[in-house]
Amino acid sequence: MLNYTVTQVLGSAGHFSEEFQGALEKQLHIETYKSKQIIHAPGQVEASLYLVDKGFARSYYYDRKGNEHTVRFYSTGELIFSHEGYYRVPSFYYTEFMETSDAIALSYNDLNDLQKKFPETSALIRFALLKNRKEEYERQNILALPANERYDRLMEHNHAIFQKSPAKFIASYLNMSRETLARLMGKQ
C-alpha cells in the first residue's frame, strides 16, 4: 500500500490505475538523510527524484564571485524533481537536506521503465514538470517585487520556512541582504 505522502501526490496529479500504483510502489524506497547532507551537486547527473516524506531541503548555487543563492526550499510532501535529472543533463544546483529527513526515492531510470509499461506515467511526469515550472515562475514573480512585498509573499505562502531555515538562506532566496530581512522580520 502506497504511503500517505505518495497517495497525496498521485491524487493531485490525476487518476492512476491500481496496476500502475502497485508497479510504482515496487520501485519506491525510503532513504534517510542527515542534516546538511548534499544529494546533488553541480556537474552531476541526478539519478533520482525524491518526495520529501518528512523533513526539509533546499537547492542552491554559487555565483562567479562565490556568493551562495538559494533557489528553492522543499518541505514535507514536496517533490524534488529536476528537468536536468529527468533529461539526463548535469545539474546546475546543489540540493541539500537541512535537517534529518526521510525521502521517498524513485530513480529516473525506473520512472522511464514505468512509462514504457504504463502510458499513464506521462500524467505524473507532466504534473512534476508543470509543478516545477510553476514554482520557477512564482519565484521570478516574487523577485520582481520590492523587498517588503517579497518578504510578505513568502510569509503568506510559506511561513514555515522561517521556522526551518537560517535567515541567511531566506535572504538569499528573497534576493536581499540579511540586514534587510532582519529589518522586515522586526516589523512583524
N, C-alpha and C positions, 0 to 999 in steps of 0.2 A: 504494500500500500504506500503510495506516494505521501511524503510528509506534507504538513500544512502549508509551509512556505512554497513548495513546488506547486501544490494544488492551486494556491492563490495566483501564482504567475500564469499557470495554464488557463485558469478561469478568465484572466484579463486578456490573454492572447487569442482566445477563441474556443471552439468546441473540438475536443480530441477524442478519438475512439479509445475504448478500453484496451484494445490490442496495442495501439501506439503508446498509451500510458504505461502499459506493462513492459514494453520494449525499452522505453525511456528509463523506467525505474531500474532496469538491469544495468544500464550504462552509468548511472549516477553513483557517486560515492562522496562521503563527507571527509573533508580534510580540516584539520585544526591548525591554526597559525598563531604564533606568538606575537605579542606587541612589537611593533617596528620591523616585522618580517616582510621583506620585499618579495613579491611573487612574479613581477615582471620588471624588466629593465630595458632602457633604450637599446636598440640594435638587436634584441632578441625577438624571435617569432613566438608569439604567445600560443601555447598549445591547448589551453582550456578556457572555457567560460566558467564563471562562478556565480552562484546565487548565495548571497550572504544570509546564512540561516540564523546566526547570532554574532553580532559584532559590528565593527566599524572600520572602514578603509578609505583610502584616498588615492588619487592619481596626481602626479606632478611631473614637472620637468625643470631643467636648469637652462637658463638663457646663456648667451655667449659670455656674459660678464660673471657667470657663476651664481646668479640670483635664482632662487627657487620659486616656482609658480605652481600653486595648487590649481588644478583644473576641474576636479570632481571629488565629491565625497560619496561614499556608499554606506548605507545603513542596512539594518536587518530587513530582508525582503527585497533587496535591490540586486539587479544583475550587474555583474562586472563582465561586460561583453564589449569587445572592440572590433571595429571594422578591420583593423590591421591583423588581428589574430584570425578572424574569420576568413580573410582573403590571403592569409599566409605571407604577409609582408612584415618586416621588422617594426617593432613598436617605437613610438616617439617618447613614451612616458614610462615612469616608474609607477608601479602600483604597490602600495604598502598597507598592511593591516596595522591599525593604530592601537588596537587592544587585542587581547586574546580573543580569537574569533573562530567560529565554525562556518565553513563554506561548503556548499554542495557543488561538486565539480563535474563537468561534462567536457570531454575533450572535443576539439573541433573535428577531429577525425571521426569520432563516434557520432557526432551530430550529422556529418555528411553521410555516413553509412545509414543512419536513420532516415535521412532524406531520400535516399535511393529506394528504401523499402516502403516508406510511408510518405506519400506526397503531402500529407497534412503538416509535415515538419516545416514546410515552407511558410506556413502561417506563423509558426513560432519564431522562425528566423526573421521574417518580415517584422513581427512585433518587436523583437530585440533591436533590429536595425532602426526602425522608426522611433522607438523609445530613446535610443542613443542619440539620434538626430534631434529629437525634440529637446532633450536635455542640453545639447550643444547650442541649439537655437535660443533656449531660455537663458543660458549663461551669456550669450552675446547680447541679448536684450538687457540683461542686468548691467553688463559692463558699459552700456551706452547711457546709463542713468547717472545723475550726480551721486556723490558718495553717500549722502544721508539716505537717498532712496534705495541704493544698492543694499545698504545695511537693513533698512526697513523691509525690503522684499525678502531678504534671506531670513530675517526674524519671523516674518509672517508665514513663509512656506516651509521653512526647515529649521526651526528654533533649536532642535535637538543638537545640531552641530555645535552650538555654543556651549553645550554641556560636555561634548565628547572630544572637541579639538582644541589644541592650543591656539591662542589668539593670533600668533604669527602665521599659522596656516589659513585661518579665516581671513585675515588681512590680505594675504597673498591671493586667495580665491576671489576676494572682492576688489582686487587691484587698488589697494590703498595702503598707506603706511600703518604701522601698529599704533602710532600716536593718534591718527585719525580714528581708527577703530576704537581705541580706548576712550576717546572723547565722545564718540557716538554711544558707546555702551554706558558711559557715565550719565548720559541724559535719560536713561531708562529708569 
